[in-house]
């Protein structure tokens, strides 16, 4: 495994210098001089890693350190970094067509991908509205609901994370994200605690003015919170009764992460609009709203499109997405996440008892797990100790104390065992 050779993707961690190494530090200093401040949110003012190569469940930084990636690049690399089929599909497409004409002229892969997504969508009579990012998909879903119903209000849950563009920011929960832009956000958002009593939801819908309820079936970035059994189905029933659009934000949970293609399938819920992204593009920027045909008709206009973008359904991204969908099916990665989940759950369930000074709780589903530490400081120490052992791990949530275990679905059982053992070493130092 040399700097000039490709990673195998199934290797254990291997550090040649304490991270971040000298080259990462030097490049971070150069970047800080020319990039806007505040972009690197977890390491503001401090040097961080710079990735040079990634494959499978491995990442190599510019200093030659090889890590096990427990982030999947924010969940993007569900089929693994640089999956060979994804790379081949992108390479082949790049020889033919790099860019079409957005919403004016399409291309064949756009047709094929829309058909594939519509066939997979847990939505009645679905159509597809392509986007570039999860936040844009949320924007599209919110605008669809308001336009289709003519209602002004929205219901969102605390905690939640739906993105940081103005529309998505209005339904994202964290006050420090919203506060600087509060005067410009949608004014009719009613906030409820995630997994609250259904009576509170019914009361919020009672006035008949709610266009949509937006929910993460499992809260992702804000703490990996799993609702009690039946709650999501009850929410869907209340929305149906009130004529309110149910938006499922599956940008993080979609495409196998929870042991089902979509997390809503665990309770047989069929949302009216479903936002997906991250894993869909296999590393290229692509997202979509999968929605009921009658709702998406709200976008029919006699003039120009009311919401579109230059890079809509980019040919390279569509090629990557089709390869991702093929890999999920061919390699049975959704089923693999479900199969590995009990092993992870059993191991993690012992941690609060084994590491009482560090671990307060564990929760998750499939290959999406949150380890709640006893404090933000403990979470920071855990992430730092994990990094020094060759593990890439994010800790966050509203209080900054939930470590997220989000490995690629292709992580080998040997790599997974190594990762958990190294995490236990790290927790022993917290």
C-alpha positions in Angstrom: 0.0 0.0 0.0 2.1 2.9 -1.3 1.3 6.5 -2.0 1.4 5.9 -5.7 -0.7 2.7 -5.6 -4.5 2.4 -5.1 -6.0 1.6 -1.8 -7.5 -1.8 -1.4 -10.5 -0.5 0.4 -10.7 -3.4 2.8 -7.5 -2.6 4.9 -7.2 -1.8 8.6 -5.9 1.6 9.6 -2.2 2.3 9.1 -0.7 5.6 10.4 2.8 6.7 9.3 2.6 10.1 11.2 0.3 11.5 13.9 -2.6 13.1 12.2 -2.9 15.8 11.0 0.5 15.4 9.5 2.9 18.0 8.2 1.6 18.1 4.6 -2.0 18.4 5.9 -1.0 21.2 8.2 0.8 23.1 5.5 -2.1 22.8 3.0 -4.6 23.8 5.7 -2.6 27.0 6.3 -2.6 27.8 2.6 -6.3 27.1 2.3 -7.1 29.3 5.3 -5.4 32.2 3.6 -7.7 32.1 0.6 -11.0 30.4 1.6 -13.8 32.1 3.5 -13.8 31.5 7.2 -16.3 29.3 8.9 -16.5 26.7 6.1 -14.5 24.1 8.0 -17.0 23.8 10.8 -15.4 21.2 13.1 -11.8 22.5 13.0 -12.1 26.3 12.8 -8.7 27.7 13.3 -7.1 24.3 13.6 -5.4 22.1 10.9 -7.4 19.1 9.8 -6.9 16.2 7.4 -6.8 16.6 3.7 -7.9 13.5 1.8 -5.9 12.3 -1.1 -7.5 9.0 -2.0 -10.5 6.9 -0.8 -11.6 3.5 -1.7 -14.1 1.1 -0.1 -14.0 1.9 3.6 -10.5 3.4 3.5 -9.3 7.0 3.2 -5.7 8.0 2.7 -4.6 11.5 3.6 -2.0 13.6 1.9 0.6 12.4 4.5 0.1 8.8 3.7 -2.0 7.8 6.7 -4.7 5.2 6.0 -7.9 5.5 7.9 -11.1 3.5 8.4 -13.9 5.8 7.5 -16.9 5.6 9.9 -18.5 8.7 8.3 -18.9 7.4 4.7 -18.2 11.0 3.7 -21.4 12.2 5.5 -23.2 9.1 4.3 -22.4 9.6 0.6 -20.1 6.6 0.2 -22.8 4.0 1.1 -21.5 1.6 -1.7 -18.0 2.5 -0.7 -15.6 5.2 -1.8 -14.7 5.0 -5.5 -16.8 1.9 -6.1 -15.3 0.3 -9.3 -18.7 0.2 -11.1 -19.4 3.9 -10.2 -15.9 4.9 -11.4 -16.4 3.0 -14.7 -19.8 4.5 -15.3 -18.6 8.0 -14.7 -15.5 7.4 -16.9 -17.6 6.0 -19.7 -20.1 8.8 -19.5 -17.3 11.4 -19.5 -16.2 10.2 -22.9 -19.7 10.9 -24.3 -21.4 13.8 -22.6 -20.3 15.9 -19.6 -23.2 18.4 -19.5 -26.6 18.7 -21.1 -28.9 21.8 -21.0 -30.4 21.5 -17.5 -34.2 21.8 -17.7 -34.3 22.5 -21.5 -32.6 19.5 -23.1 -32.3 16.2 -21.3 -30.2 13.1 -22.0 -30.9 9.3 -22.0 -29.5 8.6 -18.5 -31.8 11.2 -17.0 -34.7 9.3 -18.4 -33.4 6.0 -17.1 -32.6 7.2 -13.7 -36.0 8.9 -13.3 -37.7 5.6 -14.2 -35.5 3.6 -11.8 -36.2 6.0 -8.9 -39.9 6.1 -9.6 -40.0 2.3 -9.5 -38.2 2.2 -6.2 -40.1 5.1 -4.5 -42.3 4.2 -1.5 -44.7 6.9 -2.8 -48.0 6.4 -4.5 -48.0 7.2 -8.2 -44.5 8.8 -8.0 -42.7 11.2 -10.2 -39.2 12.6 -9.8 -37.9 16.2 -9.3 -34.1 16.2 -9.5 -32.0 18.5 -7.3 -28.3 19.1 -6.7 -28.2 18.7 -2.9 -30.3 17.5 0.0 -31.0 21.0 1.0 -32.3 21.8 -2.4 -34.5 18.7 -2.4 -36.0 20.0 0.9 -36.6 23.4 -0.7 -38.4 21.7 -3.6 -40.5 19.6 -1.3 -41.5 22.6 0.9 -42.3 24.7 -2.1 -44.3 21.8 -3.6 -46.4 21.4 -0.5 -47.2 25.1 -0.2 -48.0 25.5 -3.9 -50.1 22.3 -4.0 -52.2 23.0 -0.9 -52.3 26.8 -0.8 -51.6 26.6 2.9 -49.0 28.8 4.7 -47.9 26.8 7.7 -45.3 24.1 8.2 -44.6 21.7 11.1 -41.1 20.6 11.9 -39.5 18.7 14.8 -36.8 19.4 17.3 -34.1 18.3 16.9 -33.8 18.0 13.1 -31.5 18.9 10.3 -32.8 19.6 6.8 -30.1 21.9 5.4 -28.9 25.5 5.6 -30.5 27.2 2.6 -33.2 29.7 3.6 -36.2 27.4 3.1 -34.5 24.4 4.6 -33.0 26.5 7.4 -36.5 27.5 8.5 -37.3 23.9 9.4 -33.9 23.0 10.7 -33.9 23.0 14.5 -30.6 24.4 15.8 -31.1 28.0 16.9 -27.5 29.0 16.2 -28.0 28.1 12.6 -31.2 30.1 12.3 -30.6 33.1 14.5 -28.5 35.2 12.1 -31.1 34.9 9.4 -34.3 34.8 11.5 -35.9 37.8 9.9 -35.7 36.2 6.5 -37.0 32.7 7.3 -40.5 31.4 6.7 -42.6 32.8 9.5 -45.2 30.1 9.9 -43.2 27.1 11.2 -44.6 25.2 14.3 -42.0 23.2 16.1 -42.7 20.1 18.1 -40.4 17.7 20.0 -39.3 14.7 17.8 -41.4 11.6 18.7 -43.8 13.7 20.7 -47.3 12.6 21.8 -49.6 12.3 18.8 -52.1 14.6 20.5 -49.6 17.5 20.2 -49.3 16.7 16.4 -53.1 16.6 16.1 -53.4 20.0 17.8 -50.8 21.5 15.5 -52.8 20.3 12.5 -56.2 21.2 13.8 -56.5 24.7 12.3 -56.3 23.2 8.8 -53.6 25.6 7.7 -50.6 23.3 7.7 -49.2 22.6 4.2 -46.7 20.0 5.3 -45.1 18.2 8.1 -41.4 17.4 7.5 -39.7 14.7 9.4 -36.5 12.6 9.4 -37.7 9.0 9.9 -34.5 8.7 12.0 -32.9 11.9 13.1 -29.4 11.9 11.6 -27.0 14.7 12.2 -28.7 16.0 15.3 -28.2 12.9 17.4 -29.3 9.6 15.6 -32.7 9.5 17.3 -35.0 6.5 16.5 -38.7 7.1 17.2 -40.8 4.6 19.1 -42.4 1.9 17.1 -45.7 3.1 15.5 -44.9 6.8 15.9 -44.1 7.4 12.2 -47.2 5.5 11.1 -49.4 7.5 13.5 -47.9 10.7 12.1 -48.7 9.7 8.6 -52.3 8.9 9.5 -52.7 12.3 11.2 -51.4 14.0 8.1 -53.7 12.1 5.8 -56.7 13.0 8.0 -55.8 16.7 8.0 -55.0 16.9 4.2 -51.4 17.8 5.1 -48.5 16.7 3.0 -46.1 14.4 4.8 -42.4 15.0 3.7 -39.9 12.4 4.7 -36.4 13.7 4.7 -34.3 10.6 3.8 -31.3 12.4 2.5 -29.2 10.7 5.2 -31.1 7.5 5.7 -32.0 6.6 2.2 -30.5 3.8 0.0 -29.9 1.1 2.5 -28.4 2.9 5.5 -31.0 1.6 8.0 -31.3 -1.9 6.6 -34.1 -1.0 4.3 -33.9 0.9 1.0 -35.7 3.8 2.8 -36.3 4.1 6.5 -40.0 4.7 6.2 -40.4 1.2 5.0 -39.9 -0.1 8.6 -43.4 0.9 9.3 -44.9 0.7 5.9 -45.3 4.5 5.7 -45.7 6.0 2.2 -45.0 9.7 2.4 -46.4 12.2 0.0 -42.9 13.6 -0.8 -39.6 11.9 -0.1 -36.3 13.8 -0.2 -33.2 11.7 -1.0 -29.6 12.5 -1.9 -26.1 11.8 -0.4 -25.7 8.1 -1.2 -27.6 8.4 -4.4 -24.8 10.1 -6.3 -22.0 7.7 -5.1 -19.8 10.7 -4.7 -21.2 13.1 -7.2 -23.7 15.9 -6.3 -27.2 14.6 -6.9 -30.5 14.6 -5.0 -34.2 14.2 -5.8 -37.7 14.6 -4.5 -39.8 11.5 -5.1 -43.4 12.7 -4.9 -47.0 12.0 -5.7 -47.9 13.0 -9.3 -50.9 15.1 -8.2 -48.7 17.2 -5.9 -45.9 17.7 -8.4 -48.5 19.0 -10.9 -48.3 22.3 -8.9 -45.1 23.0 -10.9 -47.0 23.0 -14.2 -46.7 26.6 -15.6 -47.3 28.1 -19.1 -43.9 29.9 -18.9 -40.5 29.1 -17.7 -39.8 26.6 -14.9 -40.3 28.1 -11.4 -37.5 26.0 -9.9 -34.6 24.6 -11.8 -30.8 24.7 -12.1 -28.0 24.7 -14.7 -26.7 21.3 -13.6 -30.0 19.6 -13.2 -29.6 15.8 -13.5 -26.0 16.2 -14.7 -25.0 13.3 -17.0 -22.0 12.2 -14.9 -24.1 12.2 -11.7 -26.9 10.2 -13.4 -24.4 7.6 -14.6 -23.0 7.4 -11.0 -26.4 7.0 -9.5 -27.5 4.2 -11.8 -24.3 2.4 -10.9 -25.0 2.9 -7.2 -28.5 1.5 -7.6 -27.1 -1.5 -9.5 -24.4 -2.1 -6.8 -27.0 -1.9 -4.0 -29.0 -4.6 -5.7 -26.2 -6.8 -7.1 -24.2 -6.9 -3.9 -27.3 -7.0 -1.6 -26.0 -4.1 0.4 -29.3 -3.2 1.9 -29.7 -6.8 3.2 -26.1 -6.7 4.4 -26.8 -3.6 6.5 -29.7 -5.4 8.1 -27.6 -8.5 8.7 -24.7 -6.7 10.4 -27.0 -4.5 12.5 -27.5 -7.1 15.3 -23.8 -7.7 15.7 -23.2 -4.0 16.1 -26.2 -3.5 18.4 -25.1 -6.3 20.7 -21.5 -4.9 21.0 -22.6 -1.3 21.5 -25.2 -2.3 24.0 -22.4 -3.2 26.5 -20.7 0.2 26.3 -22.8 2.2 28.8 -22.0 -0.5 31.4 -18.4 -1.0 30.4 -17.6 2.8 30.0 -20.0 4.5 32.4 -17.8 7.6 32.6 -17.9 8.1 28.9 -21.0 6.5 27.3 -24.6 7.6 28.3 -26.6 5.7 25.6 -26.4 4.0 22.2 -29.1 3.9 19.6 -29.5 3.2 15.9 -30.6 0.9 13.1 -28.9 -0.9 10.3 -25.5 0.7 9.9 -26.5 4.0 11.4 -25.6 4.3 15.1 -25.2 7.1 17.6 -23.1 6.7 20.7 -24.2 9.4 23.1 -21.2 10.5 25.3 -21.7 12.0 28.8 -20.6 15.4 27.6 -19.5 17.3 24.5 -16.0 17.3 26.0 -16.1 13.6 26.3 -17.3 13.3 22.7 -14.5 15.5 21.5 -11.9 13.5 23.4 -13.4 10.3 21.9 -13.2 11.6 18.4 -9.7 12.8 18.9 -8.6 9.5 20.4 -10.3 7.6 17.5 -8.4 9.7 15.0 -5.1 8.9 16.5 -6.0 5.2 16.1 -6.8 5.7 12.4 -10.6 6.1 12.6 -12.6 8.9 11.0 -15.5 9.6 13.4 -17.8 12.6 13.6 -19.3 13.8 16.9 -22.1 16.3 16.8 -25.8 16.9 17.6 -27.3 19.9 19.3 -25.0 19.4 22.4 -22.1 18.0 20.4 -22.0 14.8 22.3 -23.2 12.1 19.9 -20.5 10.1 18.0 -21.9 8.9 14.7 -21.0 5.4 13.4 -21.9 5.6 9.7 -19.5 3.2 7.9 -19.8 2.3 4.2 -22.2 -0.6 3.7 -19.3 -2.5 2.1 -17.1 -2.3 5.2 -15.8 -5.8 5.8 -16.7 -7.7 9.0 -12.9 -7.7 9.8 -12.7 -3.9 9.4 -15.9 -3.5 11.5 -14.5 -5.6 14.3 -11.2 -3.6 14.2 -13.1 -0.3 14.3 -15.2 -1.3 17.3 -12.2 -2.6 19.1 -10.3 0.7 18.5 -13.3 2.7 19.6 -13.4 0.7 22.8 -9.7 1.7 23.4 -10.6 5.3 22.7 -13.5 5.2 25.1 -11.2 3.8 27.8 -9.2 7.0 27.6 -12.2 9.4 27.8 
